[in-house]
């Protein structure tokens, strides 16, 4: 099993050291195809070799959705802290906060669906 980087490194580009990356890594369509093929949040395939390819894809989706939930939860936390400490003109619009809640809920539903065993 390959060591996966900590959460903070997910934002780093996988092409940082490559001046001339291959098309599957440097084009929008190429990146989208790799994501759909089962990349995890770190840009790598699921590291467990003892599971089926379909399960690896599902776990990669779960991981990406979980990272998305973490990001949305942090945004909601910041919005709540701002609401408690800042003047009203600096608060996020109620519609934005509601949208963040819906996004978090949708991501949680994806995790719940895809984390189930095959």
N, C-alpha and C positions, 0 to 999 in steps of 0.2 A: 504494500500500500504506500502511495506517495504522500509525503507530508504536504498538507495544504497550508497556504499562508494564513496569517491572522486576518480578521475582518477588515482591519484598516488598509490592508494591501489590495483589497478588491477594487478600489478606485484607481489604482495604478494601471497604466496601459501595459498590455502584454507586448507592445511593440517599442518600448522605450529605447532599447539598445539596437534597433534594427532600422537602418536608413532606407532600406528597400524591401519592405515586407511583402510576403506573397499575397496574391489577390484575395484569397479566402480570409486573410486577416486585415486587409487594408481597404476593403470596399464595404459599403453598407450591406449589400446583398450577401456578400461572403460571410460577414459577421452574423447576419440573421440566419443563414443556413447552418452555421456552426452552433448557434444557440438552439435552434430547433432540433439539431442532431443530438443534443443532450449535454451541452456545456453547463458546468456549474457556475456559481457566482464568481469564481476566480478565473474563468475562461478555460478551465481544463475539464476533460471528461471525468465522470464519477470514478474515484480511485479503486473501488472494490472490484476485484476480478471474479469473485465467487458468486456474483449475482448475474441475472440475465441482462441483456442489453436494454430491454424495455424497462426493467426496474431501475437501471442506472439512469436512464432518461428521466423517469418519474422522480427519482431522488434529486437529480439536478434541478428539476422544476421546483421541487419543494425547497431546496436550498435558496434558489433565486427569489422565490416568493417570501421566504423567511427573512432574507436580507432586505427585501422591499418593505416588509412589515416593520422591521427594526428602524429603517429610515423614516417611515411615516410616523411611527411612535415617537421618535426623537423630534420630528417636526411638531407633532401635537404637544409634546412636553414643552417645547420652546414657546409655542403659541399660548399655552396655559400660563407659563411663567411670565410671559409678556403681558397677558391679560391681568395677572395679579399685581404686577409691579409697574407697568408703564401707563402712561396717560391713554385715554381711549383713542386718540388719533393715531396711535402706534399699534393698536390691536389689529389682528388679522380679521378680515371680513368674516361674518358668521357663515356665509356660503362656502368660503375656502375651508374653514374648520370642518364643516359638515362633509365636504368633499374628501377631506383627509380621512375622516372616520369611515366613509364608504369605501375608500381605497383600502384601508386597513382591513375592513371586514371582508372584502373581496379576496384579498391576498390570503387571509386566514382560511377562507373557504377552499381555496386552491390547495393550501397545505393539508387541510383535513382530508380532502379528496385523494390527493396523490400520495400521502404518507401511508395509506393502508397497504398491507401486503398484497402481492399479486394473487 
